[in-house]
Each structure stands twice: as structure tokens, then as C-alpha cells.
């Protein structure tokens, strides 16, 4: 029996327009109605995931946010929160500044955004979340990091102005830092504290709900989903997933534009899968 359904958002539950299809929404609602717990497991921030569960899916759910760095239960109680050390954020800023790549540093509801001087637009995956604050110097970053209760849980780097060399060199440098560092897009990288990933986030959910991850079904497509897909009992890779995710998956489904999540969940609801 599937005790929990967990899903990534971008490239998985979301279609190419960052929307949830009717079929996917209804399938999630049916699983919830049958008693399965729901978990959104995303690199996105808490406000986005809150709004999705409340306004779009309209089901109670766990929020495994910022790639597992922040975990909240359906009653809005925190289960885990693991920030990135300030000295690592400062090191990442220096690397981004040197290689002229965009850097976004995420708290629960805010992003600090560094952009190369020639780029003045905020074109980030998490751009609608919370309040964005532009930072242009190391001094500004250090001031933000020393504010009362300031905690930042994830940062991203991505390419600007076709600066392929810059983002690759920045990624290579950041990989030398003691972080959990993954690629979640062609030129989009994410970093959390060591040992922090979506699987670790789900382990907090399992402990809280007294469930076994062997009974979890989770959906994903990219490198930041790999541990989750590998570690649950029923890891499902989207057709658009990268090869390494498909390799560790229990099975594969249709892509994110063809209701891949719904196609599997509908079979679970109808008891057409041998589980």
C-alpha cells in the first residue's frame, strides 16, 4: 500500500508552463482521499509550496522545500531546518562574482540575488517567491547574513548572457566546498548543507508520520531528485528525466507534459499496479 505520494514540481508535476494539469491535480486529490499522505518535494521555497497545496491541489501535505533543507508538516509545524553556513555563502558569492554568474541565496521567504553588472533582470526559477533583495557587493551580503535570525538554506547559480564557461567554472569551484551540490537544469545548479537532500527531508516526514519510506511513491526528473527516487520503495522517473534518475527508478512514466504523474497514480487508485 502506498502510504505517501511525493512529487517534484519543475519537470515533474508542473508542465512546461509551470502549471498543474487537471489530471495531475485530480490524481493527487484521489490519493489523498484514499488516505495517502502528500508531500511536495521541491527546490522551491516555502511560500510557493504552501500556495500550491492550498490553492491548486487543495489537499493537506508535507512541504519538503529547498531540496530538503526545510521540512514542514501539514499543520505548518517545522520538522527540519538546516541552513548553509555563512562562510560557505560568502565563498559562493566570491566565486559567482569572479565568474560573472547569477547567484540566488534563499531563506524561508526571501532571496538575495547577485547578478553581473551587465544583467539587470531577475530571470530565476524562484523569482515569484517572497521578497527578492538585490546584492551587489560582499559587504551587502555580509550585512544581510548578520541580521537577527537570518538563516539561508540553499543557493543557486545559473548562466547569464550565454556565459557557458563562467557557469561551468563556477560550478567546478563550488563543488570543492563542503556542500551537497547538484545540477537541476542544463545550466542551473543548487547547493544545500552537507547531507541535505530530498531523501533526507522525506526521512523526517517518515519519522514524524511513523511511516516506512519503502511504502512511499515519489516522482522526479533531475539530479536533485536522484536520492529520493533511489531511496523510496516506488521511485518513478519521468520520461523527460535524466538517465541517472531513470537508472535508479522503480519504473518510468510519461513526461511532464503528458500527465506522467497522473498516469501512474490513476493505476494505483484503480489497483492496476502490483504493489
DALIN-V131689 format. One line per field, one symbol per residue. ss: DSSP state (a for helix, b for strand, c for the rest). phi: phi as a letter, one per 20 degrees, with the letter a starting at -180 (. if undefined). burial: I if it has 9 or more other ideal C-beta (glycine too) atoms within 8 Angstrom, else O. A space follows every 10 residues. Layout:
ss: ???
phi: ???
burial: ???
This chain:
ss: cccbbbbcaa aaabcccccb caaaaaaaaa aaacccbbbb bccccaaaaa aaaaaaaccc cbbbbaaacb bbcccccbbb bccccaaaaa aaaaaaaaac cbbbbbcccb bbbbcccccc cccccccccc bbbbcccaaa aaaaaccccc cccbbbbbcc cccaaaaaaa aaaaccccbb bbbbbccbbb bbbccccaaa aaaaaaaaac ccaaabbbbb ccaaaaaaaa accbbbbccc ccaaaaaacc bbccccccca aaaaaaaaac ccccc
phi: .eebddbfdf mcfeefelce fgffffffff fffeoffdce dbffeggffg ffffeeflcf afdddllnfc ccefemdfdb bcfefgffff ffffffffel cfccddefbb cecdcggfdc deddfegffl decfccbfff fffffefgmf ccdbcccbfc llefffffff fffffeefbe ccecagcccc ccfgnebfff fffffgffel cdffdedcca bcffdgffff eefcedeffe ffgffffeff bdcfffeclg ffgfffffge ledec
burial: OIIIIIIIII IIIIIOOOOI IOIIIIIIII IIOOOIIIII IIIIIIIIII IIIOOIIOIO IIIIIIIIII IIIOOOOOII IIIIOOOIII IIIIIIIOII IIIIIIIIII IIIIIIOOIO OOOIIIOOII OIIOIOOIOI IIOIIOOOOI OIIIIIIIII OOIOOIIOII IOIIOOIOII IIIIOOOIII IIIOOIIIII IIIIIIOOIO IOIOIIIIII IIIIIIIIII IIIIIIIIIO IOOOIIOIIO OIIOOIOOII IIIIIIIIIO OOOOO
